[in-house]
Every structure is written in C-alpha cells, then in structure tokens.
Amino acid sequence: MVLTAIQEMRQRLRHQILDRPAKWTSGLRRYLTADAVASSNSIEGFKVSTVDAQDLMDGERDVDVSDEDREETLAYQRMMTYVQRLHDVPDFSYSKGLLNALHWMLQGHRDSSRKPAGQWRSGPVYVTKVGDPSVAAYTAPDAAAVPALMDELVEWLNTDDGTHPLVRAAMAHLNLVSIHPWADGNGRMSRSLQTLVIAREGVLAPEFSSIEAWLGRPGNTWKYYEELEERGATYLPDQDVSSWIRFSLAAYHQQAQTVQGRVDRTAIVWDLLEAFVSEAGFDERVVSALHDVAVVGRIRRHRYEQAEGLTLQQAQRDLRDLATAGLLEPVGRTRARYYREGSRFPDHVLEVARRPMTLIRPYANAVG
C-alpha cells in the first residue's frame, strides 16, 4: 500500500535525522526550505533558483535576481518560517485569524485596495487556463459565501475525524484552493496549509515534510494544474476526490524518496570530506564549506561564517586558504563573491554528491 510505504520512509528519515548532529542537519534544513520556497513561487511565475533563494534567505544582498523576485522570495520565507515554528505548539488551533495573518506575511508587500492582504476578497475571482488568460478554468464561490465557507474549513481542520493526516493535508489544500478566499496568493497559501497540516502530525519537521518542491518541478506542475482543472469549473464540495488523493500520495511518495536521497548523499559526502580534510591537514570546520560546494554548488563567506560561528576574519582566511590550495575557486568580487569547486577539489566526492537518483513510481501511471 502506497500510504504504508510513505509512512515507513518518513519514519526512517526521522530516525536518520535524529541520529545526526544539529550542525549537520541545519544546512540541509535551510536548503530544503529554500527549495520549497523557490519551487512554490516558480508555480506562480517567480523564477529564483534554489541556491539564489538560499542566499537571499541568508541575508545576502548581491544576488542576481529582480527586485520583484527578491520580495516574493523573502515574503514566502517569512511566512514559511512561521509555519515551521507552529509544528509543535502545544495549544495550537486553526482559525480564520491565523490564515489571514499568514496571508498578510505572504502578500503584505503587495497590499492594495484592489487586492487587500490579510482579508477575504470582496469580489469574484477566476483561475484562467494556462496559456490562455481569456478562458476561465475555475470560477470561485461568490465573495459573500467566503466567510461561512472558511468557518466550515476551520472547524473541519480543528476536528480529528480519524482520517490519515496525509490525506487530511491533501484535502486541506484542495478545500482552501477551491474556496479561493483571497484576491491573490491562494495557491501558495493552500500549499503552505498542506505543509502545516503534515507538520502538525509530528513525524517529521516541516522542512522534511513539504511537497512544494515536488509540485514545482516542471512536469509535476503541469500534472498539478491538470488535477486542479479536473475538479470542475466551479465550486463542487461533494465531488469525487479520489484522483486528487492518488496524485497527492504520489507526490508524498516521490518527495520522500527525494529527501531520503539527499539525506543519504549528504551523509556520505560529509564523511568523505571529513576523511579528506583530516588527511590534508585542514581544520575540520572547513568540511561545512566544502560540503556546500559539493552538494549545493557554491558557498558564500557569510553562510560559512554563520554555520561555524566564526569571525569575519576567520572565515575569510579559511576560504582564502582553501582557494590557495586549489580546492575552491572564487567567483566575483567583494560582497558578491562566492566560491565553487577548484581544480583540486576531490573528484570522488563530487561524483557522489552529483550523481542523479532514480525515483520509483508508486503507481503505474503516476507522474515522475
């Protein structure tokens, strides 16, 4: 059964993560968060790579992205950070106020009288077909019905009806995006709500639970659009949702495989670099810098400094020494500088770090 397989993978991931030191997992958590933010934003047309999103989230100013993409990335990151912190709050409950507050975090920088942030829409809203904005793929319920529909959704979210948490999370996504309660930002809010519902289950931290990165992959995004379109052109609360649940379970399954692959690869690369650094006579702290270069593609001074708790001078000296040894190569100048692998970076480490993985399809006709 697919649901059982997903649960087994998530439990295995949980134990692996708990067995590793916090310093090892912190970089992985940041990367997965950046990947979720960049991927979910890409569905809405904001194109920022995962590594650029991570740099922006680290506070880097000299990242080659547009002002709009920068604002959208940082707004989503702030909202997702709050969602992540809600995963183990003991007296937590869903409310309309919470959902509107999350929407303000996401859309507040775009607040206007036409598209107000943090409050329900006052007029009609349509989702147009991909590639043809003149055709409505979906017409949301009347604005007057939104408050009552959101009351029903919140009540359902706060009621344990015995449904498996992963299925409930998928339905939370579908229900919210079907109501479309805000003038803008409904897709990202629905995907974030799904992440929150999964995280509240308590098996895995939110960074390891989100399927937003999977949904943002080009082929999967098209299937996601198709699934939403198949739900009908208008609000149909009693429709058959079996296809949507099947799609969501395929997403959970393949995202769990992807995260498992990254965890396994990260562990192997870290161990290989520890052995290499020890033999080469460098301080063991440089492993984190070399690791980022191997698995992410680059390292900036500020990220290395923060990861290892170094002074600016210490971080600069370490990176300069690694560059002198040919392990790193600087790119750019001053604040915009980052480091990629140099000519003497160990090839056997790069081969492991960048070896593509193969995903298993949980269903014969699933995407992936």
N, C-alpha and C positions, 0 to 999 in steps of 0.2 A: 504494500500500500504506500502511495506516494507520501501521505501525511506522516506515516510512521518513519519513513526514510528521512524526511526532513527533520523530524524530532531527534532522531539518532545523530544526524550530522551536527545539529545545533548543540546537543549535549556534549558531543566530542569536542567541538570548538570551545565550549565553555571551560572544560577541564584543561585544555591546552593553554588557554589564555591565563587561567588562574595559576598555572604552574610556572609561568614566566615572570621575571621581574618587571616592575612597573615601567622602568626606563625602556625596556624592550618593547612593551605594548603601546607606550604613549605615542611613538611615531606612527605606528600602524593605525591607531585610533584617529590621529589627525588626518592621515591620508584617506582613510575610509570616509570620514566626514566631508573632506574636500571633494571626494569623488561623488558622494551623494548630492552635494550642493551643485557642483558643476553639471552633473548629469540631469538632475531635475530641472535646473534652469535652462539647459540646452533644449528640452522639450518645448519650452516657451520661446525659443529663438535667441537666447542669450548665450553666446559662444565663448566660453572661457575654459581652457584646458584644466584638467585636474591639478597639474603641477602649478599652474598660474593661480588657481583658486587657493591652493595651499599657501603660496607666497602671500597672497592678499590677506588671508586669514592670520598669517604670522605677523602682519603689520608692515610688510614691505610696500614702499611707495612707488618704486621704479619698476613696475610690472607693465609690460606692453599690452594693455587692454584698453578699451574705450571707457570713458567716464561712466556711461550707462551700464556697461557690463560690470564695472567695478562696484557701483552702487547696488546692483541686483545681487551680486555675489556676497557682499558684506551684509546686506539686509537678510538674505536667506540664512547666512551663517549665524547671525544673532538669534534669529528665530529658532533654528535647529539646535543651538546651544541650550536654549531654554527647554526645548522639547526633551533633550537628552537628560537634563537635570531633573525632569519630572518623573523619570522612570522608577525611582524608589521612594518617592514622597509618601509617608505613611498615611496621611489623612487626605489623600488626593481624591478629587472628584471632577468629572467633566461639567462644564457649564457653558452657557452662551457667552458669558463674560470672558471666560478663558479663550474660547475660539476667536472672539473679536479682538482680544488682546494679541493673540498670535498673528492674526491678520494685520494688525497695526504694525507689528515688528517687521512683517514681510513687505507691506505696502505703504507704510507711513511716509516714506520719502517721495511717494508718488501721489500723496493725498491731494484731492481736488474736489470741487463741488460736484463735478460730473461723475467722478469715481472716488467716493469717500473711502478712506481706510478705517477699519475697525468698526464698521456698522453695516447693517444689511442694506442691500441695494434698494432703491426706490422705484426702479423701472424695469422693463423687460431686458432679458439678456439672451443672446443666441451664441451657439458654438457653430462656426462656419466650417464647411468641408475643407480639408487640407488641399491647398492649391486652387480653391475656388471660393473666395470670400463672398460671392453673391448667392451662395446656396447654404441654407441653414441645415447643419447635420443634427442639431439638437436645439429645441426651444425649452427653456427652463420654466418652472411653475411661475405663476403671477407673483409679483412682488408682495402683494397683500397676504399671500399664503405662507411666505417665508418664516415669519416668527413662530407660527404654530408648528410648521414642519421641523424647525430647529428645536422646538420644545420636545417633540417626539424623538428626534435623534438623540438629544442629550439624555433623555430618560432611558432610552434603549442602551446607550453607552454605559450608563451607571447601573444597569441591571444585568446580573450574571444569569443568563438563560441556559447555561450548560453547553453552549456552542464552543467548539475548539477556538482558542484565541487567534490562531492564524486565519481561520475562516471569518471570525468576527472582524478582524482587522481589514480583510478584503472587503467585507460588506460596509464597514465604516467609510472606507474610501469611496465605494460606489454610491452609497447613500448621500454623502456630502457633495460629491461632484454632480449628482443628479439634481439636488436641490439648488445648487449654484447660488448660494445666498449672497455673495458679494459681486460687485460690479466687475472686479478683476482679481486675479490671483487664486481662483478656485481650484485649478489643477494642482498647484504646488501645495495649497492648504490640504487638499484631500490626500495627497501622497504623504504629507507630514503627519496627518492624523493617523494614517495607516502605520507609520513608523512608531508613533506614540503608543498605539494600542498594542502592537507587538512588544514594545519595550516594557510596558506595564506588566506583561506576563512574567518577566523576571528571569527568563532563561539566559538571555544574552544582553549585554549592554547595547544601547541604541545604535552605536557606531557599527556593530556587527549584525544588526537586525534589519536595517533598512534595505528595501529592494529598489530604491530610487536610482541607484547606479545601473542596475539591470534594465530598468524601464527606459533609461536614457540612451542605451545602445541603439544605433540607427534601426536595425532590423526589428528589434523588440519594440521600439517606439511606434513603428507602423502597425504592428500587431495590437499594441495598446490602443491606438486610435480606432482600429477596426472593432475591437471588443467593445469600446465605449459606444461606437456608432450602432453596433448590433443591439444595444439596449433599447433602441427605438428613438423616434424623432421628438418625443415629448415625455414628460414625467410619467412613468408607469411603475408604481410602487409594488404591484403584485406580479411582476414579470418573472419569467424563468431565468434564474441567475446561475445555472449550472455551468455554462460556458465561461462565465466570469470567474467563478471559483476555480475551475480547472486551469484557466490562464494564470490566476494568482498563485496557485500551488506550483505550477511550472516555474514561475518567477522565483518563488521562495527556494525551490529546489536548486535551480541553477545559480542563484546568488549565493546560497550556502556553499555550493561547490567552489565558486569563485573566491569567496573569502577563505575557505579552507585551503585552497591552493596558494593564496597569498600568505597565509599564516605559515604553511609548511615551507614555502620558498624563503620567507623572511627568516625563519629559524635556521635553515641550512646555511643561508648566506651569512648570517650573523656568526655562526660557529666557524665557518671557513675563514671569515675575516679576523676573528679573534686569534686563530692559529697563525694566520699570515702576519698580523701586526706584532704578535709576540716574537715570531722568528725574525722579523725585520728590525726589531728594537724600538718601535714606536710606543708611546703611551697608549694603554688600552682604550682611553677615552676617544681616540680618533676612529674607533670602529663605527661609531654612530654616523660620522661624516661620510666615511667610505660606504657604509651600508645604504645611506640615502642616495648616493651617486649610483650604486649598483641597481637598486630596485625602483627608484623614482626617476633617476636620470640626472639629477643635479643637487647641489647643496649650496645654500647661501650662508654667509658668515653669521647672520643674526639667528638663524634656526639652529646652527651648531652651538652657538654661544648659549642659547636658552636651553637646549637639550642637555648640555653638560654642566650648566651652572658656571660658566667661565666668564672672565672679564673680557672686554673687547680686545685687549692686547693679547691675551692668551689664545683666543680664538683666531685672531689674525695670524699669530705666529705658527700655530698648528697647521692652518691651511696653507700658509706660505711654505712651510717645511715639506708638506705633502706634495705641493706643486714642484718644489725643487727636486724632490725625489722622483718626479715623473708619474706619480700616482694620480694627481689631479692636474687639470688644465683650467686656468682662469679664463672666463669669457666676459667681456665688457669691462667698464671702468667704474671706480669708486662705488657709489651706492647701488648701482645697477649690476654689480659684478656677482657672478655665480661661478661655481666650479663643476666641471663634468669630468669624466674619467680621462686620465692621461695615458700616454703611450705605454707606461709600465704598470698600469692597473692590472691585477691578476686576471688573466683570461678565464681561468676555470671558475672564478667567482661570477664573472659576467655571464658565462654560459648558463650557469644555474639560475641566476637572477632573471634572465630574459628569455628563458625557454618557455614557449607558449604552452598552455594547458588545453586539454580537450574536455569539453563539457558533455555530460551524459544527458540525454533527453529522458525526462521522467515518463513521458507519454510518447507513443509512436509518432503522433502528428503535432507534437509541441514545438514551439519556436526554439531556436538556439543553434 
